[in-house]
């Protein structure tokens, strides 16, 4: 593709150096080469303009940059390199976003589960539907390993193009606050945008809850979506009303879509949905009232899109297991063991309360906090576990470049305000063995924080690690 064709609809400031043939999009100068269009922008940790000369030496066809880099190849100078990358990625892959019905799901917690519920509903309605998010991408018979919650533009639009070419009609996509703040999804006009909730997370990046919330709002403008689905039980929803048509859902407050929970178990809930006065009974195949709320979010979105209540009910009941989302893993010595991605105070509280209802013995929680992330939530996570669990094992969870013991110490500060019933075990696998060995008839163990993750990040190295696999190994060892 010619550079001039690619940038035809891009509001760039200047093209210097003439035309060029573009074969590939590239953001890493170390692997750049002939035919590449190399992107420069000011990042959160480094300014990639410093690598423009290296990319030019490697023979890239052209560079997109925010200032003249003094290189011999053509340069497209733009105001915002990240935003330009999103628009040019969409154009390079033939604007797949224009051929697909794309639904966005944002919020601190519940994005993945809500995405899978909505995908199941849309599939049940006859639409071939892909899903993109924290667990990677799934469409047709294809599975793409996870990277970021919302992939970077070049990968995202190549993925959407492959979904289009593979016969997908719709896509349900998790949209992170980071992606919204950095303009990753700017070219997409979402058919519907779902908001789940706003609680503390990512303040290492956003600084304040106000900035975090401001990023979420970007999904609910007339430029970004055709209709909004908001949670009447979350106060932040009020700030999302205004620019586009709105449908609300909730369990505690008046809403367009609500539910009556008829029966609950550790495997799910039997509910009666009221979708703008259209009723249907269904089974939400995952425990906890907050998962009923997630199901309502998906149902409200699908109903606004035109799917009937009957089909919505069937789609919810057929939703596949969502990896690592309050997922039952094993029964050992008469105790049930669950794995969950809960890594925020709100998420951990909801998961523990959901399991408490079905716990006949003691409720044990194993958890930690990630390194080089929001430090302020660490004592709050400790407080939450102390309030709602009978005993806790505080351990590591992706310490990254931080000292695991220092992270654990901050968690302890919050935990000790409410309880002394806990131990600390720095190594997560040993901590898991300790927690499993505590169990007896009627107990429940929640292993929280990592969910379906398959690695543990320590000092820049990602070691293979999966909570479910470790639990199975530990149980086998204890049975010997």
N, C-alpha and C positions, 0 to 999 in steps of 0.2 A: 504494500500500500504506500502511495506517495505521502510524504509528510504534509504537503499542502492540502491534500484531501482529508487527512486525518484531523487537521486542526481547523477545518472549514467552519465548524460551528462553535469553536472555542473562543471565548472573549480574551484573546491574548493581546499583549501590549506591542510586541514587535517580533518579527522573524528576521534573524540575521544569518546570512550565509547561504541563502538559496534553498532549493528543494533537496530531498533525499528519499531513498527507498527504505521503508521501515518493515522489518520482518518480525521483530520481537520487542516486547516491553521489558525494561530492566531497572531494578533499583539497587543492585549490588555491583559496584565497580569491579570487584574482584573476579566476577564471572562474566563481565560485559565483553562485547566483541562486535564484529562486523554485523551490520543489519539492525543493531539494537537502537531503541530510543531510550536514553538514560534520563531518569528523573532526579532532580535536585530539589530539596526543600529543607527548611529549618525544622529539625526534629526535636523531640523532647530531651534527648541526650546529646545529640551531635548535629552538626550542619553538614548535610551531604554535598553542599557546593564544594567543599574541600576535596572531594574525590572526582570532581569533573575532569581535571587534567589527566588523571589516571585513566578514566573511561575513554577520553579522547585518544590517549596513546594506544589504547587497546583497539581502536578503530571503530567506535560506535558511529552510527549514521548521523545522529543528532542528539541534542540535549535539551530538555525542558528545565528551565531554571527561573529563579526569582530575580536574578541580577546577571549581568554580563560576566561570564566566567573566563573570558580571554582565551578561548580555545579555538582551534582552526575549523572545527566542524560546525554545521548549522545549529543555531540556538533559537528556541522559542521562549521568549521572556514573558512570564506571567506574574500576576499578583500573588497567587497562592499555588505553590507547587503540588501540594496534596490534592487540592480541589481539581487542578488540571489533570492530575493522574487519574482521578475517578472518571472525569468526562472523557478523557482520551482512551481509557481502558474500555469504557462502554462503546465508544465509536470503533475501536480496533476490532472488537469481537462482534460487530454488526448489531449493536444495540439489542441484546437479548431481553433487556428489561421491558422493551416495548411489546414483546410477543408473549409475555407471561403475566398471569395474574399473581402479583407478589404481595404477600401479607407480612407485615413486620410486627415483631413482639419485643417490647422493651420493658424494663423494670429491674429492680435489684434481684429479686428472687422469682422463680417460677417460669422463666422464659423457656427453658428447654421442655419442661412437661407440657406447658401450654402449646408450644409448637407441635409436639407430637400428637396431642389431642386434636388440634385443628387439622393437621395433615390427615389423620385417620378419618375425620369427618368428611373432608373434601374428597378423599379417595372413595369413601362410601357413596358419595354423590355422583361418582363417575369421572371425576377429574384426576388425571395422572398428576401426582403432586410430589415434589421434592422438598427436602427439609435441609436447612443449613444452620449450624450453630455450634455450641460448645462440644457436642459429641461428634463433630465433623459434618459430613453431608451424606444423605441417602436419597437415591432416586432410581426408579426402575430396579435393576438388579445390582446397581453400583453402590459402593460405599467408599467414601473418601475420608482418610484419617483426619482427626481434629488438628487445628492449628490455633487460630484465634477464634473467639466467639463470633465475631464478624470478620471474615478474611479481608486482607488488603485488596485494593481495587483490581489490580491486574489478575490476581487469582480469582477473586469473586466473580468478575465478569466473564472470565474464561469458563468458570464453573456454571454460571447461568447460561452461557452459550451452549455448553455441552448438554445441560438439562433440556434446553429448547430443542436441540438437535436429536435428543433421545426421546422426544415425544411428550415431554412434560407440558401440562397446560398451566399449572400453578406451582408456586413455591412459597413455603412458610419459612421465614428467616428470623433468627434472633438478631436484634439490633442493639449493640452495646452502646453505652453512653460515650465510650471512647470513640467508637466509629462515627457517632453523630457529631462529636466535638471536632473530629479530624476530617470530616467531610467525605468519608469513605463511600457513602451511599447516596450522594447528592443527585446523581442522574436518575435515581429510581423514584417514580411516583407510586407509592404503595396503594394497593386496592383498599386495604384496611390496616389500621395501626392499633395494636393492643397495648394497653398499659396495665402492668400487674401491680406494682407497688414501688415505693421509694423508701428505703431504709439505709442506714449508714454502711458505706462501702466505698472504696476507691478514692478516699480523701487524700491519699498520697499523690494522686494525679490532679484532682479537682480543687483541693484545698478546703472548700466549704461545701456544705449541703446545698447552698443556694446555687453554686456553680454546677454541681452535680445535677441538680434538678433542671437548671437552665439547658444543659445538654440534652436531657430527655425531651424537653419541650420541642426541640427541633423536628421531631418525628411527627408532630401533631399540627403542622401548619398546612395551609392550603396548597403550598408548593410541594409538600412531601407526601400527603395522603388524601384519599377521597372520603374516608370516614374514619372516626375514632371510636374505640371501644375502651371505656374507662371504668375503673374500680371504685364504686361508690363507698366502699369501706376504707379507702385510703384517702386521706385529706388532700394529698397533692393532686388528686384527680381534678379538683375544682380549678386548678391553674391551667388545665388542658382544654377547657371549654371555650369556644369562641369562633375559631376560623372554619371548622368543618363540621358536618353533621355528626352527632354523637349518639351512641347507644351505651347504656350503663349496665353494669352487673354488680351483684353484691349479695352477701348473706346476712349482713347486720343492718343495713340501711336501705331505704327505698331505692329500687332500681328497675330498669326495663326487663332485666333477666334476673331471676332469683331461683332458689331451690329449697325444697323441704327434704331434709335428710331423714330417711325412713329407717335405715339400719346401718350400723357401722361395724367393721371388723378390722383386724390387722392386715387384711388383704384388699380392702376397698369399702366403698359406700354405695348403698342402694338409695337413689334419690329421685324425687319428682321435680322436673324442671318446668319452670314457667317462663316461656320466652315471649314476652309481649302478649300474654294471655293465650298463647298456644302451648299446650301441655304435652309432656312426654316423660315416661319413666325409663330410667337407665341405671346401669351399674358403672361407677367410676372405679376402674381396676387398680387403684392405688390408695393407700390409707391416708386419713387426715382431712379435716375440714378445709384446709388450705388447698388441697388438691381438688376438692369440690369447687372451690373458687376458681382454680385454674380451668376446670372443665366448663364452668359458666362463662369464663372469658372466651374460650374457643367457641362455645355454643352461641353466644351473643354475636360474635363476629360472623360465624357461618350463617346465622339466621338473617342478619342484615344484608349479607351477600346474596341471600335468596334460597338457601338450603332449607328444606322442610324440617320440622321438629322431629318427625319420625326417623328421618335419615340421620339427623344429628344424634339422636339417642343410640342408634345402632353403631354409628361411628365412634362415639365415646366408649361404648362397651367393648369394641374391637381394638382399642388402642394397644399397640404392642408395649411390652415392658420397656420402660425408659431407664437406660443403664445408669445405675448409681443414684437414682432419685427415690429415696426412702424405699429401697429395694430389699425385699426379704432374700437372705442369702443361705441361711442354714438353721437347723435346730440341733442344739447340742446339750445333752443332759436335761432335756425338757425345756430349754431356754431358746428363744428366737433371737436371731442375729440379723440386723439390718445395716445396710450401707447407705449413706446419704451424702450429697454434695454440700450440705449446709455449712457455709463458711462465713456467715454473718450472724450477729446476735439475734436478729429477727428470724432468720432461717433456722438457726439451732433451736430457738424457743418453740417455733411451730412444729418442728419434727419431734422434739421431746414431748410436747403436749399431746401430739397425735398418738405417740406410742404409750404414753402414760395411761390412756383410757383402756388399754388392752393388757396392761402389765399386772400380773397377779403376785409377782414377787418384787425384786428390786430392779430399778431401772439404772443401768450402767451406761456411761457415755465416754467414749474415747475420742479425743479431738486435739487439735493444735491450731496454730495460725501461721500463715505464710510469711516468709521473710521479705524485706524490701517492699512491703505493701503497707497499707493504712495501719499505723501503730496504735491509733486511738481506740480501735475496736478490740484490742487484745484483752484488757481488763474487763471489758463489757462481755466478751465471750465467756470469760471466767465466771462472771456474775450470773450469766444466763444458765450455764451448766450447774452451778451450785444451787440455784433456785429450783430447777426442774428435774435434776437427776438425783438419785440416791447416792451415787458414787461416781467418781470420774478418774480416768487415766489421762493425764495431760502429757502430750508427746509432740513430735515434730510433724510439720506439714509443709513441705517445700521451703526449707529455711533459706534457700538461695545463697546470698552472700553474707547472711547474718549468722551470729552464734545461736544455735538452737536453744541453748540454756538461757540466754538472755531473753528470747521470745517467751519461753516457758515461764520465766520469772515474772514477766509482765502479766501473763494470764493468771498466775497465782495471786497477784495483788488483788484482782477482782474476785477471784474464787473465795479467798479467805475472808472476805467481808460477810459471806453468808454461810460458809461451811468449811470444815476441816476434813471432810470425808473425801480424800483424793490421794493419789500418788503421782509422781512425775517419773516418766521413763523416756529418756531422750530418743532412743532408737524406736521408730514406729513399729517395726516388726516384733520386737521384744515387748513393747507396750501392748500390742494386740494379743500376744500369747498370755500376758498377765491378765488382761481383761477377760478373755475367753475362759481362762482357768478359774475365774471367780464365779462363774455361772452355775446356777442350779435350777431345779424345776420352777417354772413360772416366771423366771427372770427374762428381761429383754436387754440386749446390748445394742447400742447405736454407735457405729463407727462412722464418724462424721468428718467432713472437710474435703475429701478428695473425690468421693463418688466414683465415677467410672474412669478417672485418670489412670494412665498406665505408666507413669514415671514419677520419680521423686527427684526434685532439683536441688542439688547441693553444690555450692561453690562453682556454678557455671556448668556442671555436668549433670545430665539427666540419666539417672539410673532406672532400670526397669523396676516398676513397683505398681502393684494393683491390690487394693484392699481386699477384694473378693478372693483373689488367688491366695493371698497371705492367710486369710481366715480359713480357707480350705486346707492349706498346708498345716496350719496350727492345729486344727481339729484332728487331722490325721495323725499328727505327732502325739497329741494328748490321748488318743484312743489306743495307742500302742501299749 
